[in-house]
Each structure stands twice: as C-alpha cells, then as structure tokens.
C-alpha cells in the first residue's frame, strides 16, 4: 500500500482484481485517474494539477422540483409498483425513466398531454417506442393514482405496429452457420447452446450454473414471472459443459468470476453473431423463439413448450409458435387425404427445402 500521501483529494481505490489505483476524488466531482508515481514526482504533480482544474462535476443530486416530471419519476421509483419489479425489468425500466426525467426535468406533470408522449417516442424504432410507451403508462398511472393528474395522458397513445412479428426467429441455416463458425469448447458456443437448449431469457441465462443442476436436470425460477422450470440436460449442451473449467460455477461469467449484466451480455453475444457472418437481426432473444419453433415443428404440445420455456400463459406460447402450428396443420391435412386413398394427390417427402 502506498504511504505518505499528503495531497488533498488523492485517494487509493482497490479494484476487484486486487490492484490499487490512485484517483483525484474531490467530493461532488467525478473520479480522475492519477499516474502510479511518487507524490513528489513532477509528472504526478502535473497530472494532479490538471485533474484539479478539469475534474468534471458529477450530476447534481438536488431534489427535483415538486410537480415536475422529474419529481414524478422519483416518486414512482420509490413506489411498491416499481420496487416489486423483477431485476432485469427494473433495470431496463430504470434506464428509460432516467431519460424521461432528464428530458422533462422542468416540465410539469399537469401540462403533460398525449401529444407530448407521442412526440417523445416518435423518433424511436417500433420496439423501442413500445417499450418506452409501456414505461410512460406505468408512470402516468402512478401520477393518476397519486391524484397528481385527473386524466391519464398515456391512455390514448397507441402502440406502434411492429412488422414481422417482433424479434427475428433464427432459421435452421442461421443456427448451422453459427455452430460452424464458433467451435465446440468456446464460450461463444457454450452461450449459444445454453440459449437454444433452455429457451431461457437473457436475465436467467446469465445466472445459470452448476448450482442449478441436480440428477441430470437443470432447475431454475424464471426471474420475469417466477415460473419454476425443470428441464433435462441435452447431449449438445452436456458436451459444452464438460469443456468448462471444473472450478467454474456459472456457465457464463466474466473474467473475474462474476455474472454478466444482462445488457452487457446481450451486446457481447451480438458481436459473436456478427463474427459468424449472420444478419443483423440475429440476437439472443431470437434463439428463444427458435427453441419454441423447433419444439412445435417436432410435435411438442403447447403445454410442453410452455413448461420448457417458462411461459406462464398458453397465449404467450402461441405468439411464438403460430407459424409452426399452421405449417403442421396444413401438411397433416394433405397427408390425411392421401392416407384415405386419394392416390391422385401424392405428398412429396421433400416438401421443405433445406436451409
């Protein structure tokens, strides 16, 4: 440990790696890294002087003015409705609330109308706009419940139409291309097989590990809806798990042995998809849809798919599998016609082109 520090606001901080770094740490300002040099070294003194002059002020922590949107955001974050949200949902909603608060810090809730909310989401993509509108609706509902407004301005704002049924569902060809690029035994392949095998959401995948395995099955409680999931370990994933270091508890962890944040891991996996030469629409959540599609195409029931993927309602499963269901129903119908002696209508065994 360094001793004899006499300069004001110089503070040693130990990182998770165990290494110590020096910072200029003036209260109310952001930290500024200082060089690892003696305090009387001219280069250290020069860096200290520059840090003292240029240390940017941290964001003000003054209380938001009563009646403003910023104050409403603070009130909602302290409410049971927000505090009761699951981890990943709270994290995502918190980021959007911060943006709303910053943009409307001096605007009054009483002046808020549907046109302001429409203008706020107008520049966003359909998915992002709908996510932001969902947060607006929770926020204005809180304002209405707290009698801060008499009419809910978000009530009449319509969701944006999303073309193509939401997140892209990976095709068999895209699955094969990813596997061909990322060899077995790599973290990229481990992550892929974990997503495809479990059909789990990112918020669940980042915290799964050996602690979830018991007697050949993986068991966990879905963070989003508290549904308990218990699924058998498939051979494809068992191979990848066997390649993990024996000392590694989590399937996917940082270099410091910590779980990834959901957002950071989603970005990391997206880069692995790009490396495999896949289209931009291929992302982690699309493997959840692919998992449901594959189960539907292989004849699994809606209840089986719901149990495996941790869906709470059958309607949610139908959203992911409707295309596979239509395909199976139409082909089953034609095959039945042939089976009833209709020799003039033959069904090709190769009706589905390989991807």
ABEGO torsion letter per residue (X at the ends): XBBGBABBGBBBBBBAAGBBBBBBBBBGBBBBBBBBBBAABAAAAAAAAAAAAABBBBBBABBBBBGBAAAAAAAAAABAAAAABBAAAAAAAAAAAAAAAAAAAABBAAABBAAAAAAAAAABBAAAAAAAAAAAAAAAAAAAAAGABABBAAAABBBBBBBGGEBBBBBAAAAAAAAAABBBGBAAAAAAAAAAAAGBBAAAAAABBAAABBGGBBBBBBAAAGBBBBBBBBAAAAAAAAABBAABABABBBAAGBBBBAAAAAAAAAAAAAAAGBBAABBAAAAAAAAAAAAAAAGBBAAAAAAAAGBABAAAAAAAAAAAAAAAAAAAAAAAAAAAGBAABBBBAAABBBX
